[in-house]
Amino acid sequence: MSELNQTPEDDVQAMADAALAASAAAAQAAPAAAEEDPGIDDWAAALAEQNQQPVQPGATGAGVFQPLSKAAASSTHNDIEMILDIPVKMTVELGRTKIAIRNLLQLAQGSVVELDGMAGEPMDVLVNGCLIAQGEVVVVNDKFGIRLTDIITPAERIRKLNR
């Protein structure tokens, strides 16, 4: 049979024959090499064991896995329940600035760094680095919090998390 007319079963059989030949060659070389390194004996035994197991024709990916239907794909896409318990990192950004390394190294306790945000401006709320909302700073039980004043839609939040 020519190579153009080979079936997947022929390919599997050819691969099994090649592996068996390689195993036999390794088994012949193993006694001499085993004297040098005892770990090689283990490898030869593992290869021989692997090649003793028969390859079943038709055990290809198409026979093992079930095909996906469009209904299954769309239901999985819309099933948000799967991701609801995944933790994300939420940060509230007061402001940003650029600073030269020389000035960074000169900072000490008590130094004041000017940020680009203006006092009274809403703070940016980021989830995993993506802007999802803005809000104003509040104090709750002696801790800082943020009251959201503007937020994107839930669908847009999920879309941004997928990036």
Contact map, one row per residue, 1 for C-alpha under 8 A:
1110110000000000000000000000000000000000000000000000000000000000000000000000000000000000000000000000000000000000000000000000000000000000000000000000000000000000000
1111110000000000000000000000000000000000000000000000000000000000000000000000000000000000000000000000000000000000000000000000000000000000000000000000000000000000000
1111110000000000000000000000000000000000000000000000000000000000000000000000000000000000000000000000000000000000000000000000000000000000000000000000000000000000000
0111110000000000000000000000000000000000000000000000000000000000000000000000000000000000000000000000000000000000000000000000000000000000000000000000000000000000000
1111111000000000000000000000000000000000000000000000000000000000000000000000000000000000000000000000000000000000000000000000000000000000000000000000000000000000000
1111111111100000000000000000000000000000000000000000000000000000000000000000000000000000000000000000000000000000000000000000000000000000000000000000000000000000000
0000111111100000000000000000000000000000000000000000000000000000000000000000000000000000000000000000000000000000000000000000000000000000000000000000000000000000000
0000011111110000000000000000000000000000000000000000000000000000000000000000000000000000000000000000000000000000000000000000000000000000000000000000000000000000000
0000011111111000000000000000000000000000000000000000000011000000000000000000000000000000000000000000000000000000000000000000000000000000000000000000000000000000000
0000011111111100000000000000000000000000000000000000000000000000000000000000000000000000000000000000000000000000000000000000000000000000000000000000000000000000000
0000011111111110000000000000000000000000000000000000000000000000000000000000000000000000000000000000000000000000000000000000000000000000000000000000000000000000000
0000000111111111000000000000000000000000000000000000001010000000000000000000000000000000000000000000000000000000000000000000000000000000000000000000000000000000000
0000000011111111100000000000000000000000000000000000001000000000000000000000000000000000000000000000000000000000000000000000000000000000000000000000000000000000000
0000000001111111110000000000000000000000000000000000000000000000000000000000000000000000000000000000000000000000000000000000000000000000000000000000000000000000000
0000000000111111111000000000000000000000000000000000000000000000000000000000000000000000000000000000000000000000000000000000000000000000000000000000000000000000000
0000000000011111111100000000000000000000000000000010001000000000000000000000000000000000000000000000000000000000000000000000000000000000000000000000000000000000000
0000000000001111111110000000000000000000000000000000000000000000000000000000000000000000000000000000000000000000000000000000000000000000000000000000000000000000000
0000000000000111111111000000000000000000000000000000000000000000000000000000000000000000000000000000000000000000000000000000000000000000000000000000000000000000000
0000000000000011111111100000000000000000000000000010000000000000000000000000000000000000000000000000000000000000000000000000000000000000000000000000000000000000000
0000000000000001111111110000000000000000000000000010000000000000000000000000000000000000000000000000000000000000000000000000000000000000000000000000000000000000000
0000000000000000111111111000000000000000000000000000000000000000000000000000000000000000000000000000000000000000000000000000000000000000000000000000000000000000000
0000000000000000011111111100000000000000000000000000000000000000000000000000000000000000000000000000000000000000000000000000000000000000000000000000000000000000000
0000000000000000001111111110000000000000000100110010000000000000000000000000000000000000000000000000000000000000000000000000000000000000000000000000000000000000000
0000000000000000000111111111000000000000000000010000000000000000000000000000000000000000000000000000000000000000000000000000000000000000000000000000000000000000000
0000000000000000000011111111100000000000000000000000000000000000000000000000000000000000000000000000000000000000000000000000000000000000000000000000000000000000000
0000000000000000000001111111110000000000000100000000000000000000000000000000000000000000000000000000000000000000000000000000000000000000000000000000000000000000000
0000000000000000000000111111111000000000000100010000000000000000000000000000000000000000000000000000000000000000000000000000000000000000000000000000000000000000000
0000000000000000000000011111111000000000000000000000000000000000000000000000000000000000000000000000000000000000000000000000000000000000000000000000000000000000000
0000000000000000000000001111111110000000000000000000000000000000000000000000000000000000000000000000000000000000000000000000000000000000000000000000000000000000000
0000000000000000000000000111111111000001100100000000000000000000000000000000000000000000000000000000000000000000000000000000000000000000000000000000000000000000000
0000000000000000000000000011111111100000100000000000000000000000000000000000000000000000000000000000000000000000000000000000000000000000000000000000000000000000000
0000000000000000000000000000111111110000000000000000000000000000000000000000000000000000000000000000000000000000000000000000000000000000000000000000000000000000000
0000000000000000000000000000111111111001000000000000000000000000000000000000000000000000000000000000000000000000000000000000000000000000000000000000000000000000000
0000000000000000000000000000011111111111100000000000000000000000000000000000000000000000000000000000000000000000000000000000000000000000000000000000000000000000000
0000000000000000000000000000001111111100000000000000000000000000000000000000000000000000000000000000000000000000000000000000000000000000000000000000000000000000000
0000000000000000000000000000000111111100000000000000000000000000000000000000000000000000000000000000000000000000000000000000000000000000000000000000000000000000000
0000000000000000000000000000000011111111100000000000000000000000000000000000000000000000000000000000000000000000000000000000000000000000000000000000000000000000000
0000000000000000000000000000000001111111110000000000000000000000000000000000000000000000000000000000000000000000000000000000000000000000000000000000000000000000000
0000000000000000000000000000000001001111111000000000000000000000000000000000000000000000000000000000000000000000000000000000000000000000000000000000000000000000000
0000000000000000000000000000010011001111111100000000000000000000000000000000000000000000000000000000000000000000000000000000000000000000000000000000000000000000000
0000000000000000000000000000011001001111111110000000000000000000000000000000000000000000000000000000000000000000000000000000000000000000000000000000000000000000000
0000000000000000000000000000000000000111111111000000000000000000000000000000000000000000000000000000000000000000000000000000000000000000000000000000000000000000000
0000000000000000000000000000000000000011111111100000000000000000000000000000000000000000000000000000000000000000000000000000000000000000000000000000000000000000000
0000000000000000000000100110010000000001111111110000000000000000000000000000000000000000000000000000000000000000000000000000000000000000000000000000000000000000000
0000000000000000000000000000000000000000111111111000000000000000000000000000000000000000000000000000000000000000000000000000000000000000000000000000000000000000000
0000000000000000000000000000000000000000011111111100000000000000000000000000000000000000000000000000000000000000000000000000000000000000000000000000000000000000000
0000000000000000000000100000000000000000001111111110000000000000000000000000000000000000000000000000000000000000000000000000000000000000000000000000000000000000000
0000000000000000000000110010000000000000000111111111000000000000000000000000000000000000000000000000000000000000000000000000000000000000000000000000000000000000000
0000000000000000000000000000000000000000000011111111100000000000000000000000000000000000000000000000000000000000000000000000000000000000000000000000000000000000000
0000000000000000000000000000000000000000000001111111100000000000000000000000000000000000000000000000000000000000000000000000000000000000000000000000000000000000000
0000000000000001001100100000000000000000000000111111110000000000000000000000000000000000000000000000000000000000000000000000000000000000000000000000000000000000000
0000000000000000000000000000000000000000000000011111110000000000000000000000000000000000000000000000000000000000000000000000000000000000000000000000000000000000000
0000000000000000000000000000000000000000000000001111111000000000000000000000000000000000000000000000000000000000000000000000000000000000000000000000000000000000000
0000000000000000000000000000000000000000000000000011111100000000000000000000000000000000000000000000000000000000000000000000000000000000000000000000000000000000000
0000000000011001000000000000000000000000000000000000111110100000000000000000000000000000000000000000000000000000000000000000000000000000000000000000000000000000000
0000000000000000000000000000000000000000000000000000011111100000000000000000000000000000000000000000000000000000000000000000000000000000000000000000000000000000000
0000000010010000000000000000000000000000000000000000001111110000000000000000000000000000000000000000000000000000000000000000000000000000000000000000000000000000000
0000000010000000000000000000000000000000000000000000000111110010000000000000000000000000000000000000000000000000000000000000000000000000000000000000000000000000000
0000000000000000000000000000000000000000000000000000001111111111000000000000000000000000000000000000000000000000000000000000000000000000000000000000000000000000000
0000000000000000000000000000000000000000000000000000000011111111000000000000000000000000000000000000000000000000000000000000000000000000000000000000000000000000000
0000000000000000000000000000000000000000000000000000000000111111100000000000000000000000000000000000000000000000000000000000000000000000000000000000000000000000000
0000000000000000000000000000000000000000000000000000000000111111111000000000000000000000000000000000000000000000000000000000000000000000000000000000000000000000000
0000000000000000000000000000000000000000000000000000000001111111110000000000000000000000000000000000000000000000000000000000000000000000000000000000000000000000000
0000000000000000000000000000000000000000000000000000000000111111110000000000000000000000000000000000000000000000000000000000000000000000000000000000000000000000000
0000000000000000000000000000000000000000000000000000000000001111111000000000000000000000000000000000000000000000000000000000000000000000000000000000000000000000000
0000000000000000000000000000000000000000000000000000000000000111111100000000000000000000000000000000000000000000000000000000000000000000000000000000000000000000000
0000000000000000000000000000000000000000000000000000000000000100111110000000000000000000000000000000000000000000000000000000000000000000000000000000000000000000000
0000000000000000000000000000000000000000000000000000000000000000011111011000000000000000000000000000000000000000000000000000000000000000000000000000000000000000000
0000000000000000000000000000000000000000000000000000000000000000001111111000000000000000000000000000000000000000000000000000000000000000000000000000000000000000000
0000000000000000000000000000000000000000000000000000000000000000000111111100000000000000000000000000000000000000000000000000000000000000000000000000000000000000000
0000000000000000000000000000000000000000000000000000000000000000000011111110000000000000000000000000000000000000000000000000000000000000000000000000000000000000000
0000000000000000000000000000000000000000000000000000000000000000000111111111000000000000000000000000000000000000000000000000000000000000000000000000000000000000000
0000000000000000000000000000000000000000000000000000000000000000000111111111100000000000000000000000000000000000000000000000000000000000000000000000000000000000000
0000000000000000000000000000000000000000000000000000000000000000000001111111110000000000000000000000000000000000000000000000000000000000000000000000000000000000000
0000000000000000000000000000000000000000000000000000000000000000000000111111111000000000000000000000000000000000000000000000000000000000000000000000000000000000000
0000000000000000000000000000000000000000000000000000000000000000000000011111111000000000000000000000000000000000000000000000000000000000000000000000000000000000000
0000000000000000000000000000000000000000000000000000000000000000000000001111111100000000000000000000000000000000000000000000000000000000000000000000000000000000000
0000000000000000000000000000000000000000000000000000000000000000000000000111111100000000000000000000000000000000000000000000000000000000000000000000000000000000000
0000000000000000000000000000000000000000000000000000000000000000000000000011111111000000000000000000000000000000000000000000000000000000000000000000000000000000000
0000000000000000000000000000000000000000000000000000000000000000000000000000111111110000000000000000000000000000000000000000000000000000000000000000000000000000000
0000000000000000000000000000000000000000000000000000000000000000000000000000001111110000000000000000000000000000000000000000000000000000000000000000000000000000000
0000000000000000000000000000000000000000000000000000000000000000000000000000001111111000000000000000000000000000000000000000000000000000000000000000000000000000000
0000000000000000000000000000000000000000000000000000000000000000000000000000000111111100000000000000000000000000000000000000000000000000000000000000000000000000000
0000000000000000000000000000000000000000000000000000000000000000000000000000000111111100000000000000000000000000000000000000000000000000000000000000000000000000000
0000000000000000000000000000000000000000000000000000000000000000000000000000000001111110000000000000000000000000000000000000000000000000000000000000000000000000000
0000000000000000000000000000000000000000000000000000000000000000000000000000000000111111000000000000000000000000000000000000000000000000000000000000000000000000000
0000000000000000000000000000000000000000000000000000000000000000000000000000000000001111100000000000000000000000000000000000000000000000000000000000000000000000000
0000000000000000000000000000000000000000000000000000000000000000000000000000000000000111110000000000000000000000000000000000001100000000000000000000000000000000000
0000000000000000000000000000000000000000000000000000000000000000000000000000000000000011111000000000000000000000000000000000001110000000000000000000000000000000000
0000000000000000000000000000000000000000000000000000000000000000000000000000000000000001111100000000000000000000000000000000111110000000000000000000000000000000000
0000000000000000000000000000000000000000000000000000000000000000000000000000000000000000111110000000000000000000000000000000111110000000000000000000000000000000000
0000000000000000000000000000000000000000000000000000000000000000000000000000000000000000011111000000000000000000000000000011110000000000000000000000000000000000000
0000000000000000000000000000000000000000000000000000000000000000000000000000000000000000001111110000000000000000000000000011110000000000000000000000000000000000000
0000000000000000000000000000000000000000000000000000000000000000000000000000000000000000000111110000000000000000000010000011000000000000000000000000000000000000000
0000000000000000000000000000000000000000000000000000000000000000000000000000000000000000000011111000000000000000001110000010000000000000000000000000000000000000000
0000000000000000000000000000000000000000000000000000000000000000000000000000000000000000000011111100000000000000001110000000000000000000000000000000000000000000000
0000000000000000000000000000000000000000000000000000000000000000000000000000000000000000000000111110000000000000011100000000000000000000000000000000000000000000000
0000000000000000000000000000000000000000000000000000000000000000000000000000000000000000000000011111000000000000000000000000000000000000000000000000000000000000000
0000000000000000000000000000000000000000000000000000000000000000000000000000000000000000000000001111101100000000000000000000000000000000000000000000000000000000000
0000000000000000000000000000000000000000000000000000000000000000000000000000000000000000000000000111111100000000000000000000000000000000000000000000000000000000000
0000000000000000000000000000000000000000000000000000000000000000000000000000000000000000000000000011111110000000000000000000000000000000000000000000000000000000000
0000000000000000000000000000000000000000000000000000000000000000000000000000000000000000000000000001111111000000000000000000000000000000000000000000000000000000000
0000000000000000000000000000000000000000000000000000000000000000000000000000000000000000000000000011111111100000000000000000000000000000000000000000000000000000000
0000000000000000000000000000000000000000000000000000000000000000000000000000000000000000000000000011111111100000000000000000000000000000000000000000000000000000000
0000000000000000000000000000000000000000000000000000000000000000000000000000000000000000000000000000111111100000000000000000000000000000000000000000000000000000000
0000000000000000000000000000000000000000000000000000000000000000000000000000000000000000000000000000011111110000000000000000000000000000000000000000000000000000000
0000000000000000000000000000000000000000000000000000000000000000000000000000000000000000000000000000001111111010000000000000000000000000000000000000000000000000000
0000000000000000000000000000000000000000000000000000000000000000000000000000000000000000000000000000000001111110000000000000000000000000000000000000000000000000000
0000000000000000000000000000000000000000000000000000000000000000000000000000000000000000000000000000000000111110000000000000000000000000000000000000000000000000000
0000000000000000000000000000000000000000000000000000000000000000000000000000000000000000000000000000000000011111000000000000000000000000000000000000000000000000000
0000000000000000000000000000000000000000000000000000000000000000000000000000000000000000000000000000000000111111100000000000000000000000000000000000000000000000000
0000000000000000000000000000000000000000000000000000000000000000000000000000000000000000000000000000000000000111110000000000000000000000000000000000000000000000000
0000000000000000000000000000000000000000000000000000000000000000000000000000000000000000000000000000000000000011111000000000000000000000000000000000000000000000000
0000000000000000000000000000000000000000000000000000000000000000000000000000000000000000000000001000000000000001111100000000000000000000000000000000000000000000000
0000000000000000000000000000000000000000000000000000000000000000000000000000000000000000000000111000000000000000111111000000000000000000000000000000000000000000000
0000000000000000000000000000000000000000000000000000000000000000000000000000000000000000000000111000000000000000011111000000000000000000000000000000000000000000000
0000000000000000000000000000000000000000000000000000000000000000000000000000000000000000000001110000000000000000001111101000000000000000000000000000000000000000000
0000000000000000000000000000000000000000000000000000000000000000000000000000000000000000000000000000000000000000001111111000000000000000000000000000000000000000000
0000000000000000000000000000000000000000000000000000000000000000000000000000000000000000000000000000000000000000000011111000000000000000000000000000000000000000000
0000000000000000000000000000000000000000000000000000000000000000000000000000000000000000000000000000000000000000000001111100000000000001000000000000000000000000000
0000000000000000000000000000000000000000000000000000000000000000000000000000000000000000000000000000000000000000000011111110000000000001000000000000000000000000000
0000000000000000000000000000000000000000000000000000000000000000000000000000000000000000000000000000000000000000000000011111000000000111100000000000100000000000000
0000000000000000000000000000000000000000000000000000000000000000000000000000000000000000000111100000000000000000000000001111100000000111100000000000000000000000000
0000000000000000000000000000000000000000000000000000000000000000000000000000000000000000000111000000000000000000000000000111110000111110000000000000000000000000000
0000000000000000000000000000000000000000000000000000000000000000000000000000000000000000011110000000000000000000000000000011111000111110000000000000000000000000000
0000000000000000000000000000000000000000000000000000000000000000000000000000000000000000011110000000000000000000000000000001111111111000000000000000000000000000000
0000000000000000000000000000000000000000000000000000000000000000000000000000000000000001111000000000000000000000000000000000111111110000000000000000000000000000100
0000000000000000000000000000000000000000000000000000000000000000000000000000000000000001111000000000000000000000000000000000011111000000000000000000000000000000100
0000000000000000000000000000000000000000000000000000000000000000000000000000000000000000111000000000000000000000000000000000011111100000000000000000000000000000000
0000000000000000000000000000000000000000000000000000000000000000000000000000000000000000000000000000000000000000000000000000011111110000000000000000000000000001100
0000000000000000000000000000000000000000000000000000000000000000000000000000000000000000000000000000000000000000000000000001111011111000000000000000000000000000000
0000000000000000000000000000000000000000000000000000000000000000000000000000000000000000000000000000000000000000000000000001111001111100000000000000001100001000000
0000000000000000000000000000000000000000000000000000000000000000000000000000000000000000000000000000000000000000000000000001110000111110000000000001111100000000000
0000000000000000000000000000000000000000000000000000000000000000000000000000000000000000000000000000000000000000000000000111100000011111000000000001111000000000000
0000000000000000000000000000000000000000000000000000000000000000000000000000000000000000000000000000000000000000000000000111100000001111100000000111110000000000000
0000000000000000000000000000000000000000000000000000000000000000000000000000000000000000000000000000000000000000000000011110000000000111110000000111100000000000000
0000000000000000000000000000000000000000000000000000000000000000000000000000000000000000000000000000000000000000000000000110000000000011111000011110000000000000000
0000000000000000000000000000000000000000000000000000000000000000000000000000000000000000000000000000000000000000000000000000000000000001111100011110000000000000000
0000000000000000000000000000000000000000000000000000000000000000000000000000000000000000000000000000000000000000000000000000000000000000111111111000000000000000000
0000000000000000000000000000000000000000000000000000000000000000000000000000000000000000000000000000000000000000000000000000000000000000011111111000000000000000000
0000000000000000000000000000000000000000000000000000000000000000000000000000000000000000000000000000000000000000000000000000000000000000001111100000000000000000000
0000000000000000000000000000000000000000000000000000000000000000000000000000000000000000000000000000000000000000000000000000000000000000001111110000000000000000000
0000000000000000000000000000000000000000000000000000000000000000000000000000000000000000000000000000000000000000000000000000000000000000001111111000000000000000000
0000000000000000000000000000000000000000000000000000000000000000000000000000000000000000000000000000000000000000000000000000000000000000111101111100000000000000000
0000000000000000000000000000000000000000000000000000000000000000000000000000000000000000000000000000000000000000000000000000000000000000111100111110000000000000000
0000000000000000000000000000000000000000000000000000000000000000000000000000000000000000000000000000000000000000000000000000000000000011110000011111000000000000000
0000000000000000000000000000000000000000000000000000000000000000000000000000000000000000000000000000000000000000000000000000000000000011110000001111100000000000000
0000000000000000000000000000000000000000000000000000000000000000000000000000000000000000000000000000000000000000000000000000000000001111000000000111111000000000000
0000000000000000000000000000000000000000000000000000000000000000000000000000000000000000000000000000000000000000000000000100000000001111000000000011111000000000000
0000000000000000000000000000000000000000000000000000000000000000000000000000000000000000000000000000000000000000000000000000000000001110000000000001111100000000000
0000000000000000000000000000000000000000000000000000000000000000000000000000000000000000000000000000000000000000000000000000000000011100000000000001111110000000000
0000000000000000000000000000000000000000000000000000000000000000000000000000000000000000000000000000000000000000000000000000000000011000000000000000011111011000000
0000000000000000000000000000000000000000000000000000000000000000000000000000000000000000000000000000000000000000000000000000000000000000000000000000001111111000000
0000000000000000000000000000000000000000000000000000000000000000000000000000000000000000000000000000000000000000000000000000000000000000000000000000000111111100000
0000000000000000000000000000000000000000000000000000000000000000000000000000000000000000000000000000000000000000000000000000000000000000000000000000000011111110000
0000000000000000000000000000000000000000000000000000000000000000000000000000000000000000000000000000000000000000000000000000000000000000000000000000000111111111000
0000000000000000000000000000000000000000000000000000000000000000000000000000000000000000000000000000000000000000000000000000000000010000000000000000000111111111100
0000000000000000000000000000000000000000000000000000000000000000000000000000000000000000000000000000000000000000000000000000000000000000000000000000000001111111110
0000000000000000000000000000000000000000000000000000000000000000000000000000000000000000000000000000000000000000000000000000000000000000000000000000000000111111111
0000000000000000000000000000000000000000000000000000000000000000000000000000000000000000000000000000000000000000000000000000000001000000000000000000000000011111111
0000000000000000000000000000000000000000000000000000000000000000000000000000000000000000000000000000000000000000000000000000001101000000000000000000000000001111111
0000000000000000000000000000000000000000000000000000000000000000000000000000000000000000000000000000000000000000000000000000000000000000000000000000000000000111111
0000000000000000000000000000000000000000000000000000000000000000000000000000000000000000000000000000000000000000000000000000000000000000000000000000000000000011111
